[in-house]
Amino acid sequence: MGCLTAPFKLIGCLGLLAALGLGWLYRDRLVREGKRLLAGDEAPAAAAPGRPGRQALQSARAKVDSLNGWRADSVVLSPPEVASLIGAGLDPELRGQLDSMQVRLLDGEIEVRARLRTARLPRELVGPLGGVLRETEPVEAAGPLQVTGPGAGEWQVRSFRIRDFPIPADAVPRLLSRALGDSARRAVPVRIPKGVREVRVRPTGATLYGAPRP
């Protein structure tokens, strides 16, 4: 009887190892989804995704001006205003590779969805999609936005998805550096308006903090 059950035990162990391996590869996404489920009804209702626009960009810049000119302690930006600032703050070459961009605000992170021109994506890092990528593909990326210096910031992408296929967390930094054409890059550079020293993101809005008052 023991000999008969041995193959089934082996299959079960292999299945468990495969599940553990997948859980490790996609641990960041699993942690993020777990936090959302645990938050439940206590989490604030997320605002609708925002798209970049001229009017939203003018509104965002006017709010930033209040940090510098009117000496406000902080201002809150809506998703369209955040999307417009990020769109204007990306390197023009990278921005030109993104179509139909929209931004959703998460708890501590910014999620960007767009159609991406795939010419610069390393095929060996996108798994089974490597041989069948179309000229443009829908992508979804998420991570925190941090101010790194006067007028400078970084979007630290922690999760990346092409179509419905998630890229393993360990491969995301390499994919970014190849896509950005800089082997030393591990985050997306974003120009941040001068006078902003910190950004805190919540589902209902992004709070920008100005320099401390003397």
Rosetta blueprint (number, residue, H / E / L):
1 M L
2 G H
3 C H
4 L H
5 T H
6 A H
7 P H
8 F H
9 K H
10 L H
11 I H
12 G H
13 C H
14 L H
15 G H
16 L H
17 L H
18 A H
19 A H
20 L H
21 G H
22 L H
23 G H
24 W H
25 L H
26 Y L
27 R H
28 D H
29 R H
30 L H
31 V H
32 R H
33 E H
34 G H
35 K H
36 R H
37 L H
38 L H
39 A H
40 G H
41 D H
42 E H
43 A L
44 P L
45 A L
46 A L
47 A L
48 A L
49 P L
50 G E
51 R L
52 P L
53 G L
54 R H
55 Q H
56 A H
57 L H
58 Q H
59 S H
60 A H
61 R H
62 A H
63 K H
64 V H
65 D H
66 S H
67 L H
68 N H
69 G L
70 W L
71 R L
72 A L
73 D L
74 S E
75 V E
76 V E
77 L E
78 S L
79 P H
80 P H
81 E H
82 V H
83 A H
84 S H
85 L H
86 I H
87 G H
88 A H
89 G H
90 L L
91 D L
92 P H
93 E H
94 L H
95 R H
96 G L
97 Q L
98 L E
99 D E
100 S E
101 M E
102 Q E
103 V E
104 R E
105 L E
106 L L
107 D L
108 G L
109 E L
110 I E
111 E E
112 V E
113 R E
114 A E
115 R E
116 L E
117 R E
118 T L
119 A L
120 R L
121 L L
122 P L
123 R H
124 E H
125 L H
126 V L
127 G H
128 P H
129 L H
130 G L
131 G L
132 V L
133 L L
134 R L
135 E L
136 T E
137 E E
138 P E
139 V E
140 E E
141 A E
142 A E
143 G E
144 P L
145 L E
146 Q E
147 V E
148 T E
149 G E
150 P L
151 G L
152 A E
153 G E
154 E E
155 W E
156 Q L
157 V L
158 R L
159 S E
160 F E
161 R E
162 I E
163 R L
164 D L
165 F E
166 P E
167 I L
168 P L
169 A H
170 D H
171 A H
172 V H
173 P H
174 R H
175 L H
176 L H
177 S H
178 R H
179 A H
180 L H
181 G L
182 D L
183 S L
184 A L
185 R L
186 R L
187 A L
188 V E
189 P E
190 V E
191 R E
192 I L
193 P L
194 K L
195 G L
196 V E
197 R E
198 E E
199 V E
200 R E
201 V E
202 R E
203 P L
204 T L
205 G E
206 A E
207 T E
208 L E
209 Y E
210 G E
211 A L
212 P L
213 R L
214 P L
